[in-house]
Amino acid sequence: TLTRTGSKGLLIEQEPDEETPKHNKEQQEWTRFESIDHDHSLCERVIINVSGMKFETTLRTLNMFPDSLLGDPDRRVRYYDPHRNEYFFDRCRICFDAILYYYQSGGRLRRPGNVPLDMFVEEIKFFELGDDAFGKLKADEGFGQEEVEKPLPKNAIKRKLWLLFEHPESSMSARYVAIVSVLVIIVSIVIFCLETLPRFKHYKIFLFDNATRIVEDEVPSVSEPFFIIETACIFWFTLEILIRFLACPSKIDFLKDIMNLIDFMSIVPYFITLGTMFAEDKEAEKHKIRNEKQTQAMSLAILRVIRLVRVFRIFKLSRHSKGLQILGMTLKSSLRELGLLIFFLLIGIILFSSAVYYAESGSEKSYFKSIPDAFWWALVTMTTVGYGDMVPLSFWGKIVGSLCAIAGVLTLALPVPVIVSNFTYFYNREMVQGDLDSANANHVKSCPFFPGTANRFYKLKKDSNTPSAEFSSDDGIHSDKQDQTYKLNDNSMQIVIGSTHSLINSQM
C-alpha cells in the first residue's frame, strides 16, 4: 500500500499496480505533496543590516504593519542595497532587536533594559511604527495611568477661564497668569517669614489691680504694611480659586484634588484672623487676662497654629514647578521604602537607647535618666546629626554610641538607591514626554539614487530564467526629465536617472 498527500493535505492510501516494474514501485513509495495554491512571495526572506548586524525575516512579517517604514515597500526601498541584496540602516542594533520583535509578535513593544528611553523613542520615530506603538510604550513606561485625557468645560467662557488658570502651557496669556501667581506666592511666603522678626512684632500692655502685663499682639493692625500686602495676596488667591471652582468641568473632582485643598487651606487663616480683629473686645480681653490666663494662652496657641497653616502656600508652587511634581511622585512611589526606613530606625532607637541607659546607669553624671530620655540621643546619633546635648561618659557607653552611629549610617544608606532610582525614572520620563507626543521623524536617505518623493512604485518581477527586480519612480519636481528606472539582475545593475545612464557590474 502506497501513501500520498492529497490537495487538502490528507494522507491517501493507494494499492500498487501489479504490472508496474519493481523499480517503478519503489519510485512510487515516497510521500509527495501535491501543488497547493499559495502566495510564495509572502514567504520571501528579507535581510536587514543594522550597523553591521544582519537580521533575517519574511515579507509576511513586515507586511503585518504596512503603514510603518519596514512594512511599506515604497519607503523601505530607499534603504535597499542592490549589491548585497539587503536593506541597510545605520541605526542602533540593540533597539532594532525590540523593533523586529514588534513585527514578529504582532504588536508587542518592549524597551530593552539597557537602552535609554529617549534613544528608544528616536528609533520608534525613525521606523514610523505609528501612534499605536507610542501608546503601548507610554502604557509600558507608566504614562498610561497619568496621561488620561483631561476633560474641558463645555461652555466656551468657562473653557477659556479654565485653560487660563489651570493650564499654563495652553496660551501666552495663561503663562502670564502663572507667572503672576508664582510671584504672589513668593511675596506671601516672604511676608510670612519677615513679620516674625522682633523689630516688626507688636505688644499690648494691660493694667489691672495695680499690676502690669505685657502680651504679644497676635492680631495685626489694619494699617500695618504687612497686613496690606497680605490682603492683596489673599485677594489674588481667593479670586484664583473661585474662578477655577466655577469654571471647572467637575466640582466633585475639583474638591477631591489635594492641590485645591492646599489652596483653600492657605487662605483660611487670613479670614480667621480678620474675624478675630473685628470681634476683639478689650474689656473681655482684660477679663480673660485677669481670670482666665490659661484660657488665653490656649487661645493664642490655637491662633498661632492657624496662622502656621499659611506656610502651606509654598506647596502651591508645585502647580507651576515640574521639579516639585517629580519630587512628589518620587516620594509617593517610595512610600514602601520610607516606611521600612522608619521601621528600622524605630528598632535601632529602642535597641540603642536601652543599651546606653544600662551602660551609663552606674555613673552619677549620666545624661540618661530613663530609656525614653535616651530616645532623643539615639535618634540624633543614628541620623548622624549629633547635637551634643546628651553624650555617653563611660567606656561602655561610648562603645554603644559608636555602634549606634555605624548602624544609623547603614540603615539610612539602604533605601537611598531605590529612592534615587525612582527620582531618575520620573525625571527622565518627564524630559522625554515631549518626544512621546509626536511620532513624526525626518528621515535621511541612505542612497542618493532613491529620491524621497511620492508616486514611487515597487514591483517584483519573476522570470523563470533570470530573476530581476524593477523599480520605477516619477519625480514630480523634475517633470522635464524622463521617468527614473532601476533594473537589477544577477550580474549587473542598470540605473537610469533623467539623461544620466550608468552601468555597474556586480557579482550578486
N, C-alpha and C positions, 0 to 999 in steps of 0.2 A: 504494500500500500504506500502510495506517494502522498505527500502533503504539500500544499501550496497555499499562498495567501491570496484571497480574493480582493476585489476592488474596494471592499469596505473594511479590509484589514482582518478578515476571518480566515481561519485555517480550514482548508477543504481537502478531504481525503479523496484519492483517485486511484483506481486499480490500474496497474501497469499493463501495457499491451503485450500479449504473449508473442506476437510476431516481431516485436522490436528487438534488435540485436542487444547483446549483453552490455556493450559499451554505451549504447544509447540509453539503456535502462539506468545505468549508473549516472549518466549525464542528467537524467530527469529526477534523480533522487536528492537534489539540493533544493532548498527552500528559496523561493524568489518572491519579490513584491511586484505586483502589477503597478503600472504608472497611475498616479493619483494627481488630480488637478491641485496644484499648489503654487503659490507665488514665491518662487525661489529668490527673487530679488530682495525680499524682506529678510532672508537669512544670510544675505551677503555680509561678510565681515568687514568692519571698518577699523583701521588702525589710527589711533590718535596719539601723537607725540607731544608730550607736555614737558618742555625743558629737558629733553633727552630721555625721559621715561616714557615707554610706549605702553599704551592701553589698547586692548582689543575688545570690540563689542560688535553687535549686529545692527543693521539698519532698523530692524523691528524694535530694538530697544530705544534707539534715538527717536524713532517716529512716535513714541508714546507722548512726547511733548513737542508737537510741530511748531509751536509759537516761540520756542527757545532758539538759541543760536545753533546748537548742535542738531536740533530737530528740523530745522528749516534748511533744505538744500541750497536755496538761494543765498543764504547768509553764511553758511559754513564753507561754501566753495571758495571764499576769499582766502581761506587759510589752507587750501589744498596744495600739496607739494607733488607735482606730477612726476618728478624724477624718482621719488621714493614711494609713491603711491600711498601717501598718508597725509593726515591733517596735522599741522604743526601749530602749537600755541606756546608762546613764551610766557607762561604763567606759573603759579605756584603748584608744585606737584602734589603736595600733601592735601591741599584744598581740592584738587581735581578728583582725588580718590573718593571724597564725600559727594562731589557733584555727580560723578558717574554712578555712584550708588543711588542717587536720587532718580536717575533714569531706570536703573535696574529694579529698584524696589517699587516703582510706580508712584513716587511722590514723597518718600520719607527722607527728610533732610536732617542730618546730624552734623554739627560742627565738631571737627577734631579737637581734642582737649589741648593740644599744643599749638593751636592756631589762634591768634588774637581775633576778637570779634570784628574789628574794623577791617582786617585783611580778608576775612571770610565774606564780609559784606561786599567788598570790592569784587571778589571773584563771582559772587552771585549776580552782581550787576553786569559784569562783563559777559557772562554766558547767558544773560537775559532769561533767567528761569521764571520770571513773572511775579505777579503780586501774590499768588498762592504760596510760592516758596518763601517770600518775605513774611507772609502771615504765619507760616509754620515756624520760621526761625524766631519770630517775635514770641510766639507761644512757648517755644522750647527754651528761650533765653529769659523768660519771665516777664515779657512785655504784655502778654495777652491778658493777664489778670488786672493790670492797671490802666492799659491803654483802651479802656472802654469808651465808646463814643459818648461824649458829653452832650446831654440834651440842652437845647436852647429854648428860651421862651417863644411862644407862637406870636405874641404881639410884637409889632415892629419896634415900637418905642421901648418896650421892656427889653427886647433883644439888644438894642443899641446900648442901653444903660448897663445891661448885664455884661456885655463884652467890654464896655468901657472900664468897669470897676473890677471885673473878675479875671479877664484875660488880657494881660498887658501886651502880649505879642500880637493881638488882633489888629491893632492900628497904631499910628503915631500918637494920636490923642490918648489912647489907653496907656501908652508908655509914659507920657507926661503925667497922667494921673498917678501912675505907680511911683514915679519919682517924687511927686509931691507927698504921697503917702509915706514913703520911706523917710523923707526929711522931717515930716511931722512926728513920726515915731522916734527918731533920733533926738529931736528937740525935747520931746516929752520925757525921755529917759534921762537926758542931761539935767533937766529941771528937777526931776525926782531925786537925783543924787546931790545937786548943789543946795537944795533947800534944807539939807540936814547939817550943813556947816554951822558951827557955833555962832558965827557972825550974822547969820540970817535967821537964827531962832528968836522966838518971842516968848516972853514970860509974863505971867499975871501975878499981881500982888494982892493978897486978901488980908484985910484987917478985921479981927473979931476977938472979943473977950480979951482985950489988951495983949493980943498976940498977932504976929505977922507970919504969913505963909506965902512962899514963892512957888508957883506951879508953872511948869512949861505949858504954853498955849498950843494945844494940838490943832485947834481950829484956826485956819488962816484968815487974814483980813481981806475984805473985798478990794481994798486999794493996793494990796501988795503986787509988785510986778510979776512974781512967780505965779500968783493965782490968776492974773490976767492971761499970761501965756498958757497956763494950764487950761483955762477956759477955752481959749482959741483952739488948742489941740483936741479937747474933748468935743468941741463943736464939729470939727472935721471927722473924728472917729464916729460920732453919732450919725452924722449925715451919711457917711460911707456905709455903715451897717444897715441903716434904714433903707437906703436906695437898693442895696444888694438884697435885702429881705423882700422888699416889694417887687423887685424885678426878677427874682429867682424863679426857675421853672417848677420847682417843687419845694414847698415850705417845709415838709417833713424832712426831706434830705438836707435842707439848709440847717435845720435845728440839730440834726444828728452829727453834723460836721464839727470836729473838735476845734478847728481853727475859728469857726464862728462863735463857739462858746468862749474861746480865749478873747476874741474881740469884745464880746459882751461883758466879760469879767473885768476887762481893762477900763471900762467906763463907769462901772457900778460904784467904785469908791468915791468918785467925784460927786455923784448925786447924793450919796450918803453924807459926805462932808458938807455939801451945800444945804441939805436939810438940817444938819446939826447947827449950822451957822444961824439959820433963821429961827430955830427952836430954842436957841440958847436963852436962858433966863438967869440973870446974875443973882437974884435973891435965892432962887432954887439952888444955884450952884454953891452959894455961901452956906446954905443949909446942908448941902451934901458934904461940904468940906468940914463943917462943924460936927455933924453927927454920923456921917457915913463915909468916912475916909476910905474904908476898904472897898465900898461900892464904887467910889470914884476911881480908885486905882484899877479896878476891873474894867470900868467903862473906858478908861484911857487905853488899857491894853487891847480891848476889842477894837477901838478906833485905830490903833496903830496896826493891828493885823489887817484890818480892812484896807488901810492905805498901802500896806505892803503888797496887796494884790496888784497894785499898779505896775509892779515890776514884770508882770506877765506880758506887758506890752512889747517886751523885747522879742517874744515869740511871734509877734505879728510880722517881724522881718522875714520869717521863713516863707511867707506867702510870696515874697519877691526875691528870695535867695535860693538858688539851686544847691549851694553848698550846705545850707541848713537842712534842706529837704533830704539831701543824700545822707547827712548825719542822722536825721530822724529815722530814715529807712534802715540805716546800719544798726542803730540801737534796737529797732523793732525786730529785725531779723536775728539779732544776737541776744535776745532775752534769755534763751536757754543757757548760753554760756555765762551771761552775767549772773543768772540765778545760781549756777554751780560755783561761781567765784564767791558770791556772798555766803553760800553754804560752807565752803571750805574755810572762809575767813572766820565764820562763827565757831567752827570746830577748833581752829587754831587759837582764837581768843579764849575760849573756855579752857583749853588744854594748858596754854602757857600762863594764863592768869592764875590758875590753880597751882601750877608748878612754882611760879615766882613767889606766890604768897607763902607756901610752905618752906621755900628756900630762904626767905627773909624773915620768917616768923621768930627766929632766935635773936634778932637784932632789935635793940630798943629804938634806934633811929630809923627804923623801916618806914618807907612811904606807903607800904601796902598794908592797910589796917584790916582789909577784908578782900575776899575774892572779887566781889563786884567793884571795889575800888581799883583793882588791878585790870579790869576790863579796858579802861581807857589806855593804860600803858601798853597792853598787848595790841590794841588796835593801831596806835600810832607807831609802834615798833614794826608790826607786820607790814604796814603800808610805807615803811621807810621814811616816815615824817620825823619822828624823834624830837618832840618838843623839849625834853629835858626836865620837865616839871616833876616827873617821877622816875627815879633811876634805882636799879638794884645796887646794894652796897657790899654784900657778902660775895665770896668766891663762887659759890654755887648759884647765887642769884645772877651773877654776870654770865655764867655758863648758860643758864636758861635764857637770858636776854640775847646772847649770840645765836643760839639755836632758833629763837623766835624770829630774829631778823632774817636768817637764812631761809627759814620756812616761808616767811612772808614774801621774799623775792621770788621763790619758786612758785608759790601759789598765784601771785599776780602775773607771772610770765606765761602760765599755761593757757589761758583763754585769749591772750593778746593776738597770736597769729590768726585765729579764727575771726576775730573782730576786724583785723586789718584786711583779711581776705574778703570779708563781706563789704567793707568800705571800698576796696579796689574794684570789686564786681559792680557795685552800684555806680561808682564814678565812671568806669569805662562804659557802662550801659547808657549813662546819661550823655556821655560825649558822643556816642555813636548813634544816638537817637535820630539825629538829623539825617544820617545816611540811610537809616532804615525806612524813612518816609518816602524816599524816591528810589525808583528801580531803573532809572534811565542811565545809560553809560555811553560815553563816546568811545567808539572802537577805532583802533589803529589797524589799517590794512597791512597784512603780512606780506602781500605780493602786489607790486605796482601794476601788474597786468590784469588784475581783477578789480575794477572800479566799484565803489560802493554806491551805485545808483540803482534806481528802480528798474523795472522791466527786465530783470535778469531771469534767464531760463536755464534750467539744468536738465539735460536729457541723457539718459543712459541708453546707448545703442549696442545691441548684442549682434555679433556676427559669428557664424559658425567657424570661419577660418581665422579672421583677425579681429579680436575684440578691441573695441575702441570706445572712447567717450568723447562726446561733442558738447562744447559749451558755447552759448551764444548770448550776447547782451547788446541791448540798444542803449546807447548813451544819449540821454535827452539833451545834454548840454552841447556836445559836439554833433549837432544834427547834420553838418555838412560832410561828415565822414561816413564811410560805409560801416555796416554792422561789424562788430568785433567777433571773431571766430577763433575758437581754440580746439584743436584736434589732437587726440592722444592715441597712439597705438603702441605696439610692443617695442619698437625700435626707435621711434622718433616722436617729437612733439612739434607741431606746426602752429605758430602763433601769428595771427594777422590782426593788427590794430590800425585802423584807418588805412593809410597808404604804406604803413611800415610792414615789412614782411621779413620774418626771420625763421630759420630752421635750426633747431637744436637737437642734435643726435644724443641719445642717451640710452644706456642699457637698462631696460626695465626688468 
